[in-house]
Amino acid sequence: MKEIKIIKYIVGMLAIILLVSCEDDVTLEFSDYDKKIVVEGKIIESEVPSVFLTWSSGYFDTLNIDIQRVYQLLESEDLTELESVFRSYLVLNAVVTVSDGNITDTLKLGINENVFPFIHYVGSGMLKGETGTQYTLNIKYFGDELSAITSIPEAVPLDSLWFEFRSEDDDSLGYIHGIFDDPTEIGNNYRVFSKTENRDSIFVHPWNSVWNDRNINGEEDVKFILYHGANTTDDQEDRERWFFKLGETVTVRLCAMDNDHYQFWYSFEQNAGGGGNPFASPAQIATNINGGLGVWGGYGIFDMEYKVVYIEPTDDE
């Protein structure tokens, strides 16, 4: 199994500028960090719910995991030993339920070897996502109780897709472009993913993956550009992973999401995308989790399969 680098994204930068002429010693004292439960949960149209539960960490905390040992345990599907490796980072032994108002499913721990940190709570199959339905998430962990509500909006269909090279000098790598019509009703929120055959184990998203219809409401032929996203378990040294390649077969997924779900991912991308500026002011990341942090979100989906080919544009295009 290929060697990977697990990147821990740290949201916010602490900048201390001392413009003093004296030589006094300066001592900084930091209060103890109060850990909170962080939720990353989703329910996708026609799929069972999935929830990752982790502990939040302090700014100066480190993540010490023997990743090679982890992959050995993944191959052996030894969930018990895998839990012991992640015990200080994951919230285990929680009671996690999802309800649509009629059916309540109690999620169980399982392994998803394609998504770090690999152990998640997953539905039994008795409840799957349906458009137009609300889903309530409840989490009980000893004295902690968390809850959230999300819905699955009707997806907006894609009209067409095409490929363009990343530059005039390139003859193999580039981006996929797409078109769709935004409905006349205001308040539509979108997120885009892709999954390339024989390359991606899951649907991946580009960094700027979400937008709403505030400036495009009711417009026809709305255009967007999609570059290839990356999973955290991908080879981080592969510089071509951000692009699509001629001859590949790609499924492009345009998702619909409710406003609370959109606000979380929009604020997350804004916060983590400060362009490397150490003096950028950290922004508050939105959450719809009562009693915790993170997100519980539903996705309505429209998938379109596309064979990556280049068509020379005509004079009237």
C-alpha positions as CSV (number, residue, x, y, z in Angstrom):
1,M,0.0,0.0,0.0
2,K,1.4,3.4,-0.9
3,E,2.9,5.6,1.7
4,I,0.9,8.7,2.4
5,K,1.2,11.9,4.4
6,I,-1.7,12.8,6.7
7,I,-2.0,16.6,6.8
8,K,-3.5,18.2,9.8
9,Y,-5.1,21.4,8.8
10,I,-4.9,24.1,11.5
11,V,-7.6,26.7,11.2
12,G,-6.5,30.2,12.3
13,M,-3.0,31.7,12.8
14,L,-1.7,33.4,16.0
15,A,0.5,36.4,15.1
16,I,2.3,38.2,17.9
17,I,4.1,41.4,17.0
18,L,6.3,43.1,19.7
19,L,7.2,46.6,18.8
20,V,8.9,47.7,22.0
21,S,12.3,49.2,22.7
22,C,12.8,47.7,26.1
23,E,14.3,44.3,26.8
24,D,11.8,42.9,29.3
25,D,11.0,39.2,29.2
26,V,7.6,38.3,28.0
27,T,5.7,35.3,29.3
28,L,2.6,34.0,27.5
29,E,0.2,31.8,29.5
30,F,-2.5,29.7,27.8
31,S,-5.5,28.3,29.5
32,D,-6.3,24.6,29.4
33,Y,-8.2,23.6,26.3
34,D,-11.7,22.3,26.7
35,K,-12.3,19.5,24.2
36,K,-15.5,19.3,22.3
37,I,-17.1,16.6,20.1
38,V,-16.7,17.4,16.4
39,V,-19.3,15.9,14.0
40,E,-18.8,15.3,10.3
41,G,-22.0,13.5,9.2
42,K,-23.9,13.2,6.0
43,I,-26.8,11.5,4.4
44,I,-26.8,11.3,0.6
45,E,-29.8,10.6,-1.6
46,S,-30.2,6.8,-1.9
47,E,-27.4,6.1,0.6
48,V,-27.2,5.2,4.3
49,P,-26.1,7.9,6.9
50,S,-22.5,8.1,7.9
51,V,-21.0,10.0,10.8
52,F,-17.4,10.6,11.9
53,L,-17.0,11.7,15.5
54,T,-13.7,13.1,16.7
55,W,-12.4,15.3,19.6
56,S,-11.4,18.8,18.9
57,S,-7.8,19.7,19.6
58,G,-5.9,22.6,21.0
59,Y,-3.8,24.8,18.8
60,F,-0.5,23.3,20.0
61,D,-1.7,19.7,20.2
62,T,0.1,17.2,17.9
63,L,-1.3,14.2,16.1
64,N,0.9,11.1,16.7
65,I,-0.3,8.1,14.8
66,D,1.7,5.2,13.3
67,I,0.1,5.3,9.8
68,Q,1.8,2.2,8.6
69,R,0.3,0.3,11.6
70,V,-3.1,1.7,10.8
71,Y,-2.9,0.4,7.2
72,Q,-1.9,-3.1,8.5
73,L,-5.0,-3.1,10.7
74,L,-7.2,-1.8,7.8
75,E,-6.0,-4.8,5.7
76,S,-6.8,-7.2,8.5
77,E,-10.1,-5.4,9.2
78,D,-9.2,-5.5,12.9
79,L,-11.7,-2.9,14.2
80,T,-10.9,-3.5,17.9
81,E,-7.2,-2.9,17.5
82,L,-7.8,0.0,15.2
83,E,-10.0,1.6,17.8
84,S,-7.2,1.4,20.3
85,V,-4.9,3.4,17.9
86,F,-7.3,6.2,17.5
87,R,-8.9,6.1,21.0
88,S,-7.6,9.5,22.1
89,Y,-8.7,11.2,18.8
90,L,-12.1,9.5,18.1
91,V,-15.3,9.5,20.0
92,L,-16.0,5.8,20.5
93,N,-18.9,4.1,22.3
94,A,-21.4,6.8,21.5
95,V,-25.0,6.0,20.8
96,V,-25.7,7.6,17.3
97,T,-29.2,7.5,15.8
98,V,-30.7,9.0,12.7
99,S,-34.5,9.4,12.3
100,D,-36.8,10.6,9.4
101,G,-39.7,10.8,11.8
102,N,-41.0,7.3,11.1
103,I,-37.8,5.1,11.1
104,T,-35.0,5.5,13.6
105,D,-31.7,3.8,12.7
106,T,-29.0,3.2,15.3
107,L,-25.6,3.5,13.6
108,K,-22.8,1.1,14.3
109,L,-19.0,1.5,14.1
110,G,-17.5,0.4,10.8
111,I,-14.4,0.8,8.7
112,N,-14.1,3.1,5.7
113,E,-10.6,2.6,4.5
114,N,-10.9,5.4,1.9
115,V,-11.6,8.2,4.3
116,F,-9.3,9.4,7.2
117,P,-9.6,8.7,10.1
118,F,-11.2,5.4,8.8
119,I,-13.6,4.6,11.7
120,H,-17.1,5.9,11.4
121,Y,-20.7,5.3,12.5
122,V,-22.7,3.9,9.6
123,G,-26.3,3.1,9.0
124,S,-27.7,-0.5,8.9
125,G,-29.6,0.0,5.7
126,M,-33.0,0.4,7.1
127,L,-33.0,4.1,6.4
128,K,-31.6,5.8,3.2
129,G,-31.7,9.4,2.0
130,E,-34.7,10.6,0.1
131,T,-35.3,14.1,-1.4
132,G,-37.8,16.3,0.4
133,T,-37.2,14.5,3.8
134,Q,-35.8,15.9,7.0
135,Y,-33.4,13.8,9.1
136,T,-32.6,14.2,12.8
137,L,-29.2,13.2,14.2
138,N,-28.9,12.4,17.9
139,I,-25.6,11.6,19.6
140,K,-25.3,10.5,23.2
141,Y,-21.9,10.0,24.8
142,F,-21.9,9.6,28.6
143,G,-23.0,13.1,29.8
144,D,-22.9,14.7,26.4
145,E,-25.9,14.9,24.1
146,L,-25.8,16.4,20.6
147,S,-28.4,16.9,18.0
148,A,-28.9,18.4,14.5
149,I,-31.5,18.5,11.7
150,T,-30.8,18.5,8.0
151,S,-32.9,18.0,4.8
152,I,-32.2,16.7,1.3
153,P,-33.3,19.1,-1.4
154,E,-34.1,18.1,-4.9
155,A,-31.0,18.1,-7.1
156,V,-30.6,20.4,-10.1
157,P,-29.6,18.6,-13.3
158,L,-26.4,19.3,-15.2
159,D,-26.9,20.3,-18.8
160,S,-23.6,19.5,-20.4
161,L,-19.8,19.0,-19.7
162,W,-16.7,19.6,-21.7
163,F,-12.9,19.6,-21.3
164,E,-10.3,22.2,-21.9
165,F,-6.5,22.0,-21.5
166,R,-5.0,23.9,-18.6
167,S,-2.8,25.9,-21.0
168,E,-2.0,26.3,-24.7
169,D,1.2,24.3,-24.2
170,D,-0.5,21.3,-22.7
171,D,-1.9,18.3,-24.7
172,S,-3.1,16.0,-21.9
173,L,-4.1,17.7,-18.6
174,G,-6.9,20.1,-18.0
175,Y,-10.2,21.0,-16.4
176,I,-13.8,19.9,-16.9
177,H,-16.3,22.7,-17.5
178,G,-20.1,22.4,-16.9
179,I,-23.4,24.1,-17.5
180,F,-26.7,24.0,-15.6
181,D,-29.8,26.1,-15.2
182,D,-30.5,27.6,-11.8
183,P,-34.2,27.4,-10.7
184,T,-36.3,30.5,-10.4
185,E,-36.8,29.9,-6.7
186,I,-34.2,31.7,-4.6
187,G,-32.1,29.9,-2.0
188,N,-30.4,27.1,-4.0
189,N,-27.0,25.9,-2.7
190,Y,-24.6,23.7,-4.6
191,R,-21.5,21.5,-4.0
192,V,-19.6,19.7,-6.8
193,F,-17.7,16.4,-6.7
194,S,-16.1,14.1,-9.2
195,K,-15.1,10.4,-9.3
196,T,-12.6,9.2,-11.9
197,E,-12.7,5.6,-12.9
198,N,-9.6,3.6,-11.9
199,R,-8.3,6.6,-10.0
200,D,-10.7,7.6,-7.2
201,S,-12.0,5.4,-4.5
202,I,-14.6,8.0,-3.4
203,F,-16.1,11.2,-4.8
204,V,-13.7,14.0,-4.3
205,H,-14.3,17.8,-4.3
206,P,-12.1,20.7,-5.4
207,W,-11.1,23.2,-2.7
208,N,-13.7,25.8,-3.7
209,S,-16.5,23.4,-4.0
210,V,-19.6,25.3,-2.8
211,W,-21.6,28.2,-4.0
212,N,-25.2,29.5,-3.9
213,D,-27.6,31.3,-6.2
214,R,-27.3,34.7,-4.7
215,N,-25.9,36.2,-7.9
216,I,-27.2,33.7,-10.4
217,N,-30.8,33.1,-9.3
218,G,-33.0,32.0,-12.1
219,E,-30.2,32.3,-14.7
220,E,-29.9,29.8,-17.6
221,D,-26.6,28.3,-18.8
222,V,-24.7,28.9,-15.5
223,K,-21.1,27.9,-16.1
224,F,-18.5,26.4,-13.7
225,I,-15.0,25.0,-13.9
226,L,-14.1,21.8,-12.1
227,Y,-10.5,20.7,-11.3
228,H,-9.8,17.3,-9.8
229,G,-10.0,17.2,-6.0
230,A,-7.8,15.1,-3.8
231,N,-8.5,12.7,-0.9
232,T,-6.3,13.0,2.2
233,T,-5.2,9.4,1.5
234,D,-4.0,10.2,-2.0
235,D,-0.3,10.5,-2.9
236,Q,0.5,14.0,-1.9
237,E,3.5,14.1,-4.2
238,D,1.5,13.5,-7.3
239,R,1.4,17.0,-8.9
240,E,-1.0,15.8,-11.6
241,R,-3.7,14.8,-9.2
242,W,-5.4,18.2,-9.5
243,F,-6.1,17.7,-13.2
244,F,-8.3,15.5,-15.4
245,K,-6.5,13.6,-18.2
246,L,-7.5,12.8,-21.7
247,G,-9.2,9.4,-22.0
248,E,-10.5,9.2,-18.4
249,T,-14.1,8.4,-17.6
250,V,-15.4,10.8,-14.9
251,T,-18.7,11.0,-13.0
252,V,-19.4,14.6,-12.1
253,R,-21.8,15.0,-9.2
254,L,-23.7,18.2,-8.7
255,C,-25.2,18.3,-5.2
256,A,-28.1,20.3,-3.7
257,M,-27.9,21.2,0.0
258,D,-29.9,23.1,2.6
259,N,-28.6,26.5,3.8
260,D,-27.1,25.4,7.2
261,H,-25.2,22.7,5.4
262,Y,-23.9,25.2,2.8
263,Q,-22.9,27.7,5.5
264,F,-20.7,25.2,7.2
265,W,-18.7,24.2,4.1
266,Y,-18.6,27.8,2.8
267,S,-17.2,29.1,6.2
268,F,-14.8,26.1,6.4
269,E,-13.3,26.8,3.0
270,Q,-13.1,30.5,3.6
271,N,-11.3,29.9,6.9
272,A,-8.9,27.3,5.6
273,G,-8.2,29.1,2.4
274,G,-6.4,32.2,3.7
275,G,-3.8,31.9,0.9
276,G,-1.0,31.2,3.4
277,N,-1.2,34.7,4.9
278,P,-0.1,34.3,8.6
279,F,-1.8,37.6,9.5
280,A,-5.2,36.7,8.1
281,S,-8.0,37.0,10.7
282,P,-9.6,33.6,11.6
283,A,-13.3,33.5,10.9
284,Q,-16.0,31.7,12.8
285,I,-16.8,28.3,11.2
286,A,-20.6,27.8,11.1
287,T,-22.1,24.7,12.7
288,N,-25.6,23.2,12.9
289,I,-24.7,20.9,15.8
290,N,-26.5,21.6,19.0
291,G,-24.1,20.8,21.9
292,G,-21.0,20.3,19.7
293,L,-19.1,21.4,16.6
294,G,-19.2,20.4,12.9
295,V,-21.9,19.5,10.5
296,W,-24.8,17.2,9.8
297,G,-25.8,17.6,6.2
298,G,-27.9,16.1,3.4
299,Y,-27.2,15.9,-0.3
300,G,-29.5,15.6,-3.2
301,I,-27.4,14.4,-6.1
302,F,-27.3,14.5,-9.9
303,D,-24.6,12.4,-11.6
304,M,-23.4,12.7,-15.2
305,E,-20.8,10.4,-16.6
306,Y,-18.3,12.0,-19.0
307,K,-15.5,10.6,-21.2
308,V,-12.7,13.2,-21.2
309,V,-12.1,14.2,-24.8
310,Y,-11.0,17.5,-26.3
311,I,-13.1,19.1,-29.1
312,E,-11.5,22.0,-30.9
313,P,-13.8,25.0,-30.5
314,T,-15.3,26.5,-33.7
315,D,-15.2,30.1,-34.6
316,D,-18.7,30.8,-33.3
317,E,-17.9,29.4,-29.8
